[in-house]
Amino acid sequence: MESFREVLQLYSSILPLLLLVLGLCLGSFLNVVGLRVPLSQSIAFPPSRCPSCEHRLRPLDLVPVFGWLFLRGKCRYCQAPVSALYPLMEAATGLLFALMAWRLGATAELLPALLLVSILAAITVSDIRYMLIPNRIVFTGYALALLMRLFIHPLPLWSYIAGFLVGGGVLYALAWISVTFLKKEGMGGGDIKLFAFIGLVLGVKLTLLALFASSVIGLVYGIVLLSTGRFGREKMIPFGPFIAMGSIVTYLWGQDWWTAYTNMLG
């Protein structure tokens, strides 16, 4: 028994490192998903190519993060600049995988956590590049999250179903109010569907907190851009990345915030 505990402890200690490597590799794939799915392209064929000269990339060119750094952000073949979005998303996915492993350990809840990071990484790429959150990505998240939550649910199962309904319902109501009374386009349909997915993963209480956190992050970003003159009032910005940031921060620390807040009131 002691030897088993030692093996488990060792495994738990190296799990963040293992998931860092896995996240870096998966982040490269999620870049492809986020860039190709909105264009209805296959995520497998053709193999990765330079978007400028269309030369097929070698395995060394595709090493997550380090390939981009080694080539100094340029294509090996035509010297065209390669977007920094690629290594940034690879690094972010790897670091978030490791952070989830450190926070949760070798528990079943780690699976929904990694799913959350993966879906949010793919839609962030898509929303930044195309201002679009594809149904195919979000609906895949629905199916996998629901399957996981049937077997892995630290909260009562109804909380996740309620999170799904509230996450999508609140944003839908805000979008309807904006269009009906303000005569302006409100929250996009992709954002609404994405928050329904987040509700399935977080549960109803943390979903509301994630909505608040995402709005605050987006508001701060908008104020900073307005103050520097780099953003016009009528210009659209993708909200998906802010949803991703607010949801992940809430997933990791939202329960601690909620407990501290209720203790302060009590």
C-alpha positions as CSV (number, residue, x, y, z in Angstrom):
1,M,0.0,0.0,0.0
2,E,2.8,2.4,0.8
3,S,4.5,1.7,-2.5
4,F,1.2,2.4,-4.3
5,R,0.9,5.7,-2.5
6,E,4.4,6.6,-3.4
7,V,3.8,5.8,-7.1
8,L,0.6,7.9,-7.0
9,Q,2.4,10.8,-5.3
10,L,5.2,10.7,-7.9
11,Y,2.6,10.6,-10.7
12,S,0.8,13.5,-9.3
13,S,4.0,15.5,-9.0
14,I,5.0,15.0,-12.6
15,L,1.4,15.2,-14.0
16,P,1.6,19.0,-14.6
17,L,4.8,18.5,-16.6
18,L,3.2,15.7,-18.7
19,L,0.2,17.8,-19.4
20,L,2.3,20.8,-20.3
21,V,3.9,18.8,-23.1
22,L,0.5,17.4,-24.1
23,G,-1.1,20.8,-24.1
24,L,1.7,22.3,-26.3
25,C,1.2,19.5,-28.9
26,L,-2.6,19.7,-28.7
27,G,-2.4,23.5,-28.9
28,S,-0.9,23.1,-32.3
29,F,-3.8,21.0,-33.4
30,L,-6.3,23.4,-31.9
31,N,-4.8,26.2,-34.0
32,V,-5.7,24.1,-37.1
33,V,-9.2,23.5,-35.8
34,G,-9.8,27.2,-35.1
35,L,-8.4,28.2,-38.5
36,R,-10.0,25.6,-40.7
37,V,-13.4,24.7,-39.2
38,P,-14.9,28.2,-39.8
39,L,-13.9,27.8,-43.5
40,S,-15.5,24.3,-43.7
41,Q,-12.1,22.8,-44.4
42,S,-10.8,19.4,-43.4
43,I,-8.6,19.5,-40.2
44,A,-6.5,16.6,-41.5
45,F,-6.0,17.3,-45.3
46,P,-4.1,18.9,-46.7
47,P,-1.2,18.7,-44.2
48,S,0.1,21.9,-42.7
49,R,1.4,24.4,-45.2
50,C,2.7,28.0,-45.2
51,P,-0.3,30.2,-45.9
52,S,1.8,32.5,-48.1
53,C,3.8,30.1,-50.4
54,E,1.8,26.9,-49.6
55,H,5.0,24.9,-49.1
56,R,4.3,21.8,-47.0
57,L,5.9,22.3,-43.5
58,R,8.4,19.8,-42.2
59,P,8.1,18.2,-38.7
60,L,10.7,20.5,-37.3
61,D,8.7,23.5,-38.5
62,L,5.8,22.3,-36.5
63,V,7.5,21.9,-33.2
64,P,5.2,23.8,-30.8
65,V,6.4,27.3,-29.8
66,F,10.1,26.5,-30.4
67,G,9.7,26.0,-34.2
68,W,8.3,29.5,-34.5
69,L,11.1,30.9,-32.2
70,F,13.8,29.0,-34.1
71,L,12.6,30.4,-37.4
72,R,12.2,33.9,-35.9
73,G,8.5,34.1,-36.8
74,K,9.1,33.6,-40.5
75,C,8.5,30.8,-43.1
76,R,11.6,28.7,-43.7
77,Y,10.9,28.7,-47.5
78,C,9.6,32.2,-48.5
79,Q,10.5,34.2,-45.4
80,A,6.9,35.5,-45.1
81,P,6.0,36.5,-41.5
82,V,4.1,33.8,-39.5
83,S,1.5,35.1,-37.1
84,A,2.4,35.1,-33.4
85,L,-1.1,33.7,-32.7
86,Y,0.3,30.2,-33.4
87,P,2.9,30.0,-30.6
88,L,0.8,32.1,-28.2
89,M,-2.1,29.6,-28.4
90,E,0.3,26.6,-28.1
91,A,2.0,28.1,-25.1
92,A,-1.4,29.1,-23.5
93,T,-2.8,25.7,-24.0
94,G,0.2,24.0,-22.5
95,L,0.4,26.3,-19.5
96,L,-3.3,26.0,-18.8
97,F,-3.2,22.2,-19.1
98,A,-0.4,22.2,-16.5
99,L,-2.2,24.7,-14.3
100,M,-5.3,22.5,-14.3
101,A,-3.2,19.5,-13.4
102,W,-1.6,21.4,-10.5
103,R,-4.9,22.7,-9.3
104,L,-7.0,19.5,-9.5
105,G,-4.4,16.7,-9.4
106,A,-5.0,13.2,-10.8
107,T,-8.8,13.4,-10.3
108,A,-11.7,12.7,-12.7
109,E,-12.6,16.4,-12.7
110,L,-9.4,17.0,-14.6
111,L,-11.1,15.7,-17.8
112,P,-13.8,18.3,-18.0
113,A,-11.2,20.9,-17.1
114,L,-9.0,19.9,-20.1
115,L,-12.1,19.9,-22.3
116,L,-12.9,23.4,-21.2
117,V,-9.4,24.6,-22.1
118,S,-9.4,22.9,-25.5
119,I,-12.8,24.2,-26.7
120,L,-12.0,27.7,-25.5
121,A,-8.6,27.6,-27.2
122,A,-10.1,26.6,-30.5
123,I,-12.8,29.2,-30.4
124,T,-10.4,31.9,-29.4
125,V,-8.3,31.3,-32.5
126,S,-11.5,31.3,-34.6
127,D,-13.0,34.4,-33.1
128,I,-9.7,36.4,-33.3
129,R,-9.2,35.5,-36.9
130,Y,-12.7,35.5,-38.3
131,M,-15.0,37.0,-35.7
132,L,-16.8,33.7,-35.7
133,I,-17.5,30.9,-33.2
134,P,-18.3,27.9,-35.3
135,N,-21.3,25.6,-34.3
136,R,-19.2,22.5,-35.0
137,I,-16.7,23.3,-32.3
138,V,-19.3,24.4,-29.7
139,F,-21.7,21.5,-30.4
140,T,-18.7,19.1,-30.1
141,G,-18.2,20.7,-26.7
142,Y,-21.8,20.1,-25.8
143,A,-21.7,16.4,-26.6
144,L,-18.4,15.8,-24.7
145,A,-19.3,17.9,-21.7
146,L,-22.7,16.3,-21.3
147,L,-21.2,12.8,-21.6
148,M,-18.5,13.7,-19.0
149,R,-21.0,15.3,-16.6
150,L,-23.2,12.2,-16.6
151,F,-20.4,10.4,-14.8
152,I,-18.2,13.2,-13.3
153,H,-20.3,15.8,-11.4
154,P,-18.9,17.2,-8.1
155,L,-22.1,19.3,-8.0
156,P,-25.6,17.9,-8.4
157,L,-26.3,17.1,-12.0
158,W,-29.1,19.6,-12.1
159,S,-26.6,22.4,-11.5
160,Y,-24.8,21.7,-14.8
161,I,-28.1,21.5,-16.7
162,A,-29.2,24.7,-15.1
163,G,-25.8,26.2,-16.0
164,F,-26.4,25.3,-19.6
165,L,-29.9,26.9,-19.7
166,V,-28.9,30.0,-17.7
167,G,-25.6,30.5,-19.6
168,G,-27.3,30.6,-22.9
169,G,-30.5,32.1,-21.7
170,V,-29.0,35.2,-19.9
171,L,-27.0,36.2,-23.0
172,Y,-29.9,35.5,-25.3
173,A,-32.1,37.8,-23.2
174,L,-29.5,40.5,-23.3
175,A,-29.2,40.2,-27.1
176,W,-32.9,40.4,-27.5
177,I,-33.2,43.5,-25.3
178,S,-30.3,45.2,-27.2
179,V,-32.0,44.5,-30.6
180,T,-35.5,45.2,-29.5
181,F,-35.1,48.4,-27.4
182,L,-31.7,49.8,-28.3
183,K,-31.9,48.9,-32.0
184,K,-28.4,47.7,-32.0
185,E,-26.9,44.2,-32.5
186,G,-26.1,42.7,-29.1
187,M,-24.3,39.5,-28.2
188,G,-23.6,37.2,-31.1
189,G,-25.2,33.9,-31.5
190,G,-21.8,32.1,-31.1
191,D,-21.2,33.8,-27.8
192,I,-24.6,32.7,-26.5
193,K,-24.0,29.1,-27.6
194,L,-20.5,29.1,-26.1
195,F,-21.8,30.2,-22.7
196,A,-24.3,27.4,-22.7
197,F,-21.3,25.0,-23.1
198,I,-19.5,26.8,-20.2
199,G,-22.6,26.3,-18.1
200,L,-22.4,22.5,-18.7
201,V,-18.8,22.5,-17.4
202,L,-19.0,25.1,-14.5
203,G,-22.5,24.6,-13.1
204,V,-25.1,27.4,-12.6
205,K,-23.4,29.4,-9.8
206,L,-20.0,29.7,-11.4
207,T,-21.5,30.3,-14.8
208,L,-23.0,33.5,-13.6
209,L,-19.7,34.5,-12.0
210,A,-17.9,33.7,-15.2
211,L,-20.3,36.0,-17.1
212,F,-19.5,38.8,-14.7
213,A,-15.7,38.1,-14.9
214,S,-15.8,38.0,-18.8
215,S,-17.7,41.3,-18.9
216,V,-15.3,43.0,-16.6
217,I,-12.3,41.8,-18.5
218,G,-13.8,42.9,-21.8
219,L,-14.8,46.3,-20.4
220,V,-11.3,47.0,-19.1
221,Y,-9.8,46.0,-22.4
222,G,-12.3,48.3,-24.2
223,I,-11.5,51.2,-21.9
224,V,-7.8,50.8,-22.4
225,L,-8.2,50.8,-26.2
226,L,-10.5,53.9,-26.1
227,S,-8.1,55.8,-23.8
228,T,-5.2,55.1,-26.2
229,G,-7.2,56.1,-29.3
230,R,-6.7,52.7,-30.9
231,F,-10.4,51.7,-30.9
232,G,-13.5,53.4,-32.3
233,R,-16.8,53.2,-30.4
234,E,-18.6,51.6,-33.3
235,K,-15.8,49.0,-34.0
236,M,-16.6,45.4,-33.2
237,I,-14.2,43.3,-31.1
238,P,-14.4,39.6,-30.6
239,F,-15.9,38.7,-27.2
240,G,-14.9,35.0,-27.3
241,P,-11.3,35.6,-25.9
242,F,-12.8,37.5,-22.9
243,I,-15.3,34.7,-22.4
244,A,-12.4,32.2,-22.4
245,M,-10.4,34.2,-19.9
246,G,-13.2,34.9,-17.6
247,S,-14.4,31.3,-17.6
248,I,-11.0,29.7,-17.0
249,V,-10.3,32.1,-14.1
250,T,-13.7,31.4,-12.6
251,Y,-13.3,27.7,-13.0
252,L,-10.0,27.8,-11.2
253,W,-10.7,30.3,-8.4
254,G,-14.4,31.2,-8.6
255,Q,-15.4,28.9,-5.7
256,D,-12.8,30.5,-3.5
257,W,-14.2,33.9,-4.4
258,W,-17.7,32.8,-3.7
259,T,-16.8,31.4,-0.3
260,A,-14.9,34.5,0.7
261,Y,-17.8,36.7,-0.4
262,T,-20.4,34.7,1.5
263,N,-18.1,34.6,4.6
264,M,-17.8,38.3,4.4
265,L,-21.5,38.8,4.3
266,G,-22.1,36.2,7.0
